[in-house]
Structure formats: C-alpha cells, structure tokens
Amino acid sequence: MKTLPSQLDDIEELFDHADEDGDDQIGVTEFRGLMRVLDRQMRDEVASVRFIEIDTNRDGRIGFGEFRTWWLGA
C-alpha cells in the first residue's frame, strides 16, 4: 500500500507532538505520554514494551523512521 503525502504529514505531526523536547527523537517518557493521549486505557508498562519493539536500532530512542514504520504497520 502506498502512503500518501498527507498521511506522512499526519504521521510527522503526531511524531512532532510527542517529541516534547524537540530533539527529533522520542524517548520512552514522551512515548508513554503519546500513548496516554491515543489510548487513555493503556498502562505505562504496556507502552514501555511497545517502545522497545519500535526502537529497532536499540538506541533507547525512537526516530521518525522507526515511528513511521511502526505507525504504518510495515
């Protein structure tokens, strides 16, 4: 499935919203905050496990590429 430019804009906007400190990376605390906004019932422990799954390069941060891949389910 091809991603439309507007979808990429939406994904980038969501990423930027989560990136509270503006370092172009999402830390685990920022990710937990995003998950609380998207799913009010998600517990921090579940969000932390998701974070580890998304952080494919294992640097302890989620970059936009990792986030986009996860969000699109690729």
C-alpha distance (Angstrom), angle and dihedral (degrees) to the residues before:
residue distance angle dihedral
M1 . . .
K2 3.77 . .
T3 3.79 119.3 .
L4 3.79 115.1 -131.2
P5 3.83 120.1 -136.3
S6 3.81 90.6 -115.6
Q7 3.83 89.6 55.8
L8 3.80 90.0 52.3
D9 3.81 89.5 49.9
D10 3.81 90.1 52.0
I11 3.80 91.9 48.3
E12 3.79 91.5 48.0
E13 3.80 91.1 48.8
L14 3.80 90.6 52.0
F15 3.81 90.5 47.9
D16 3.81 92.2 48.8
H17 3.80 90.5 49.0
A18 3.80 90.1 54.1
D19 3.83 92.5 45.6
E20 3.79 93.8 81.5
D21 3.81 96.2 169.6
G22 3.81 94.1 46.5
D23 3.81 96.5 -126.5
D24 3.84 93.7 130.4
Q25 3.79 90.2 -113.3
I26 3.79 132.5 89.5
G27 3.78 117.1 -134.3
V28 3.77 123.7 -156.9
T29 3.82 93.2 -97.3
E30 3.80 91.4 51.2
F31 3.80 90.3 47.1
R32 3.80 91.9 51.0
G33 3.80 88.8 52.2
L34 3.79 91.0 51.4
M35 3.79 91.4 49.1
R36 3.82 90.6 51.3
V37 3.82 88.6 55.3
L38 3.82 94.0 46.4
D39 3.80 97.2 40.0
R40 3.80 114.5 18.1
Q41 3.80 90.8 -167.8
M42 3.80 96.9 54.7
R43 3.77 111.7 112.4
D44 3.81 120.8 -136.8
E45 3.80 90.4 -116.3
V46 3.80 91.4 58.5
A47 3.81 91.7 45.8
S48 3.81 89.7 51.1
V49 3.80 91.4 54.1
R50 3.82 90.1 48.8
F51 3.79 89.4 49.8
I52 3.80 91.0 56.1
E53 3.81 90.5 49.5
I54 3.82 92.4 50.7
D55 3.82 94.9 45.5
T56 3.80 93.1 80.7
N57 3.80 96.0 167.1
R58 3.83 89.9 51.1
D59 3.80 95.7 -132.9
G60 3.80 93.7 132.4
R61 3.81 92.9 -109.9
I62 3.79 134.3 82.4
G63 3.80 115.0 -129.3
F64 3.78 123.1 -158.8
G65 3.81 92.6 -100.4
E66 3.79 92.1 55.0
F67 3.79 91.0 45.2
R68 3.81 93.4 48.7
T69 3.80 92.2 48.8
W70 3.80 90.9 50.1
W71 3.79 94.7 44.4
L72 3.80 92.7 50.4
G73 3.78 90.7 46.1
A74 3.79 93.4 -124.9
